[in-house]
Amino acid sequence: MNNDHAMAIVCDLALCIGREVTRDALLTQVLQRFLFHCACPVGLVLQQLPQGEYMIVKAIGDEQLIQQHGQPLALPAWVSDGEQFSLHGAIPLPGSRPYPFAYRLRIEGGYLMLLLSPRTEDGAEQLCHLFSPILGNLARAIQLCRDSEQLALRQQAERVDMQHVNESLLKAIPIPVCYQDVEGRFIGCNPTFTQITGIRRAELLGKRVDDILPPEMADEYTQQDLEVLRSKQPQSFEHSLIDRSGHRYQVLNFKDLFYDHQGKVAGIIGALVDITHIRESEQHQRTLLFQTIAALSSAIAHKDPGTAGHEKRVHDLALAIGQHLQLPQDRLDGLGLAAMVHNIGLLQIPADILTRPRELRPVEFELIKLHPQAGCDILQQIDFPWPIATIVLQHHENMDGSGYPQGLQSDAICLEARIIRVADSLAAMTAHRPFRRAMSLTDAFAQLTRYAGIHYDEQVVNACLCVWQAGYRFTTP
């Protein structure tokens, strides 16, 4: 064998090592090439187990050995020990015909490759010496493939966990929710959808809108879906539906895109709010809006379980402050709703940043500072009778203009936002977080007083102190 031939073999093996991305494909390709170059009919790759035994992870050329894949295998010491490449003597392999000769190639990481032959192959011993640097590359390639596969398994497990969370959330939402793929076929709904519409999940799956709605309504519905896909923005539409009894009712249909784990558009999710009686009763309208806010608030708790109850504490304290300031009931209603969803924009922040057990880095805090605008963008799609989106947008503004996102000052910040700013700060300071312990009430009120007129509205801080002195306390953990 001349140098050119040897170099060609080395290059061939090196190229096949760098070509595969899974361990099984890598071992298959490499073992086939080793067998070809050494002119051996049967090959094994064994992995050493913690107990000292070996396990067959790849076999080629012997059906009985292939059937032993994954089984533990005890080998004599002379098979696994030693530095020589050639083994003379029949290796006791389960259910296999005898192979009195083998080439042994040891791979870092506890792997052993055996190239089996019924006879000695002339010249292959010299060839085996060329494999040493290649075996080092092979060991690294195997480790990379294993790391990649383990990462893929973890990601798959995370996707399954997230799917379970999403299913639980959909079941908890007290409004009908359905979702379609990008082709317009329904792929699921929550139990409330079935209760309201009378359409069972099995009847819905795989159907299109024109299969379940009259032609004129189906066409309107389809146009709405196309608008969501075109704009890639949340949309809300009002239209009518007919239940099984023939009764027509009005709904508000909130739609948005949802995405797969690769970030590609996977379909459209829609939430239906029956507004038939809203057209007849303002009180009924407010009741449904409160239900929607409660569902949105529960979504925040699912995003960051560590802050569960925060929205309720802010809601209750904000209303107590508003009542002390003698706000009319209509403004109190709007204040309460805004307090329940003041952090809805956090749904667009990665969960691992929200739950990170350390103080945020500057770039991470800049992401957090986007949540008032994100919350405003979500809420302005809903036609509330109160300026909910504006209140949410301004709830981190400071009286001296040092807040965000707009740097507003003093009276440019609406009173409801100034109230939530104080209630939000007190609730946050006195609650445990992954990166710090809760502050005492004494220290928290000292912070409010210190920054009254700077970050906080002084009148609101004084009202907060008054309601606390009058006996108000947080009632949720």
N, C-alpha and C positions, 0 to 999 in steps of 0.2 A: 504494500500500500504506500503510494507516494504522498508527498506533502499536499499536493493539490486535492487528492482524494480525501485525505484526512480533513483538510479545511472545509471541503464541501459538506462532509458529514456534520462537522461541528456547526456550520452555518445553518444547515437544515434543522438540526435539533434546537438551536437557539431561537430560530424564527418561530417554530411551532410552540415553544414555551411562551412567547410573548403574545400569542394570538388569541388565547382563550380567556374567558372571564369567570367561569365557574370551575370548581375543583374537579367535578366529574369529567367535564369536557377536557380540561387540561390533562388529567391523568390518562384519559382514553387516547388523546392525540399523541402524548409523549410516549406512552407504552407501545403504541403501534409503530412509532418511528424507531424506538430502540430495538424492537423485535425485527423490524426490517433490516436494520443495519447490522445486527448480530446474527441474522439468519436463524432465529429461534422461533419455533411455532407457538409457544405458550408463554404468557407473561402474567405476573402477579405484582400488585402493589399492596404491601401490608403496612398497617399502622399499629405501633406498639400501644398497648393498653396500660393503665396504671398498675395492674396486677402483674405485669411482666409478659403477659400473653400478647399475641398479635391478632389483628382482625383484617380480613380480606376487604379492602375498599375498592379494588378494581381487578378484574380477571379477564383475560382475552385468550381464546383458543382452546379452552377446555370447558365443556358445558357443565360437568360436575363441579368444577371449581367455581364457575360463575354462579351456580345455585347456592354456594356457601357464602355469598356476599353478606358482610355484616356479622358473620359468626366468629366467636373467639377461637383462636387456634394456638395450641401449644407447640413450640418448635424446640428441637434440641439446640443446645448452646452452640454447637459447631456451625449451625445454619446462620445464626445472627451475629456471632462473634468473629473476630479476626479481620484482617485487612485485605487478604487476597481477593481477587475478583472471581476466580473459578472455584466451584464446589464440585468435588467428585464423590458421588455417593447418592443413593436414592433418598430424597427428602420425604418424610412421612406426611403426605398431604391427604386430607379427608376425601374418600370416594374417588380419588384420581388414579389414573394409570401411572406407573412408575416413571420418573424422569431421573436417570442416573447422572445427569450433568446439569449444572446451572451456573449462570453468571449472577453474581451478587453485587448490587449497587446500593450503597447506603446513602440515604437522603436525610439531611438535618431536619430536626423536628419530630423524630421518632418514626420515620418511614423507611421501609426496606423494599427494594425492587428485585424480583427474581425473574430472570429470563431462562426458561426451562427448555431442555432439549434432550432427545433420546440418545444423542451422541455428542462428542466433543466437536466444536466448530473451530476449524483451523483459522488462525489470524484474528479471531474475535478478542482474544486476551489482550493483544496489542491495542485493539480498538477501544477496549474498556478504559484504558489509561487516558484516553482523550476526553472521557466523560466527566472527570473530576470538576473542572470549572463550570461545566454545564449543570451538574448536580447542585452546585451552590445556587445558581440562578433558579433552578427548578424549586428548591426549598423556599426561596423568597416568593416565587410565584404562587406556590401552594398556600403560603401564609396570607398573601394578599387576597387570594380567592376566598379563603376561609373568613377573613375579616369582612370582605364584601358581602358574603352570604349571611353572616351573622348580623351585619347592619341591615340587610334587606329583611331578615326575620324580625328584627326589632321594629323596623318601620311598619312591617305588616301588622305586628301586634298593636302598635300605636294606632294604626288605621282602624283595626277592629275595635279597640277601646273607644276611639272617637265615634265610631259608628254606633256603639252601644249608648254613649252619652247623648248623641243626636236623637236616637230613637226614644230615649227616656224623656228628653226635652220636648219632643213632638207630642208624646203622650200627655205631658203635663200642661201643655198650652191649651187653654179653654176655648180656642177658636179653631175652625176647620182649616186644615193645612193639607195641600196635595202637591205633588211634584212630578214633573215630566222630563223626559230626556230631550236632547236637542232636536230630535225628529218629531217631537210633539206627542209621543206615546206616554201615557201615565205609568209611572213606576212605583207609586206608593201614595199613602195618605195616612193621617192619624185617626184614632178612634172618634174624635169629635166630628171629623168630616163625615164619617158614616152616620153618626147620630143625627146630624143636621140635614144632610142631603138624602139619606136613605139609600145611598149607593154603597154597597159593600166593597171591600178591598178587592176581593176576587173578581167582582164584576168590572172593576175599574182598570186593573192591570192590563197593559198592552193595548188599551183602547185609545182612540184619538178623540178630540173634542167633538168632531162631527158624528161620532158613534153614539154620543150620549146627550147631545143638545140639538134643538131644532136648527135648521140651516142658517137662518138669519143670526141667531145667537152664536152659533159655532163660528161663523165668519168674523163677527166682532171679537170673539175671544181669541181667534187665531191672529188677527191684526194686532191685538194687544201683546201677544207673545212675540211677534216679530219686532215690535217696537222695543221690547226689553232686550232681545238679542242684538238689535241694531245699536241701541244707545249704550248697552252694558251698564245701565244705571237702574236703581230701584224705581219702580213705577207703581202708581195706584190708579185703579179704574173702578168706576161704578157701573154696574150692569145688573140685569135681572136674571133670576133662575126660576125654574119650575120644579116643584117637588113631585113626588109620585102621586099625590092626590090632585095634582093639577093646579095647586096654589102658586101664584107668582109672587116672588119676594125680591126685594132689592138687596144687593150686597156691595160692599167695598172690597175689591180684590187687590191686595198688596202683593206685588211680584218682584222677584229679584233672581239673579243668576246664582247658581251654586257651582262649585269647581271640584275637580278630582284632585288626587294627591300630587299630580304633576302640574297643577295650576291651570289646567285647561277647562274650558266651560263644559260642564257635564249636563246641564239642564236648567230648568226654571222651577223655582219653588213659589207657591202662591198661598196666601192666607186670606180666608174669606171672613168678612164681618157683616153680619146681617143688619142692614140699616133700615129695614121696612118700618119698624116702629120709631126709629129716629126721626123719620119724616113726620111722624104723628106726635111725638113727645120729646121735648128737650131733655126731660129728666132721664128718659130711657137712653138717649144719646150719651149723656154723661156717664151713665152706668157702664155702657159698653166701652167707652173710652178708658174708664178706670180699669176694666178687665184687661184691655190691651196693654195698658201701662204695667199692670201687675205681671203679665206674661213677659214683657220686655225686661222688667226688673229681675224676674227669675232667670232669664237668659244670662244676665250679668253674673249672678251667683254661680251658675254652671261654669262660666268662663274662669272665675277665680274663687274657688270655694273658701279660701282664706279670708275673704271679705264678706262672707254671707251675713246678712242682717244689717250691713252698713247703710243701704238705701232706706231701709225702714227707720233706722235711728235718725238719719238726716231728715226724712219726711216728718217724723213726729216732732222733732225739735224745731224745724222750720215753721211748722204750723203753730206751735206754741209761741214762737217769737212773733209771727204774723198776727196772732190774736192779741198779744200784748201791745202791738203797734196799731191795733184796731183797724186792720184791713177788712174790707167788706168780704162777705162770704164768697162772691164770685172770684175775687182775686185770691182768696185762700184756696179755692178749688184748683186754680191754675198753679199756685205755688206748690201745693201738695203733689200734683202730677209731675211737675218739673223736678221736684226733689227725688221722686221715685226713679227717674230715668236720667239723673244728671250725669251719670257715668256710662250711659249706653254706648258712647263712642269707644269705650275700652274693648268692646267686642272686636274691633279691628286691630287691636294690639296683640302681638304674639303672647300666648299664655305663659311661655317660659320666662318672659320679661316680668310679667305681673307677679309671678310666684317665686322669683329669684331670691334666695335667702341672703342677700347682701344689698348694700346701697347701690343704686343705679349709677352706671357710668354716664358721663355727659351725653354721649350719643344715644344711650338708652332713654335718658330723661327727655331728650328732644322728641323721641317717638311718643312717649307718654303725653307730652304737651300737645300732641295732635288730637287728643280725644275730645276736647270741647267742639272743635270744628267738625270732627267725624260725627259726633252726636247730633250736632245741628243739621248736618247733611241728611242723616237718617230721619230725624223728626220733622223736618220741614216738608217731607212728602205727605204728612198727615195734616189734614185741615182741622187743627184744633181751634176752639173758640178762644184760646189764650195764646200768648206769645211763647209757647213752650220751647221752641227751637232757639229763640233769642236768649231766653233765660239760661238754657244749657250752654249756649255758646259763651256767655259772659261769666259763668260761675267761678272762673279762676282769674278774673280781672282784679286788680288791686286799686285802692283809692288813689295812690300816688302815681299810677300809670305803669308800675313795674310788673304787672301781671301779664297773662297771655290769654287768647292769641292775638288780640287787637291792641293791647296797651291802652285801654280806655281809662279815664280818670273820673273820679267823683260822681256827679249826677249823670254822666254819660252812661254809667252802669245802671241798669234797671234795679229797682228796689228788691224784687224777688231774687235776682242773682246775688245781690249783696247779703240777703238773708241766708241763702244756701251756702254762700262762701263761709260764713261764720259757723253754721250748723255742720257743714262738711268738715271743716277744720277741727272742731271740737270732737266730733265722732271719730275722726281718723287718729287724732293725737291720743285719745284714751282707749284705743284698741290695739291689740297685738298685731304685729306684722312679721313676716318671715325674717326681715333684716333688723328688727328692733323690738324692744318690749314696749308695752303700753306706758304712756305718761300718766302721772297722777292727775286728778282733777284740779288740784291746787296749781300744779305746774302748767296745766293746759290753760286754765283761766288767766294765769300770769302772762302766758304768751299772747292770748287775745288782748289783754289790757295793754301790754307793751306795744303791740302793733295796731291798736285802735287809732283810726285816723290816718294810718300809713297803708296797711294792707286791708284793714277791715273798716267798715262803716261804724263810727263810734256810737251812733244811736242804736245800731243793731247789736253791738257788743253789750251795751248797757241793758238792752231789752233781754238779751240772753242771760246776763247775770241776775236780772230781776226774776225771770221765770224759774231759774235754778234756786234762788233764795226762797221762792214761794213754794218749793217742794218738788219741782219737776225732776224726774230721773229717767235715764234710759231704761227701757223695759225689755230690750232684746239683748242677747249676749254679744 
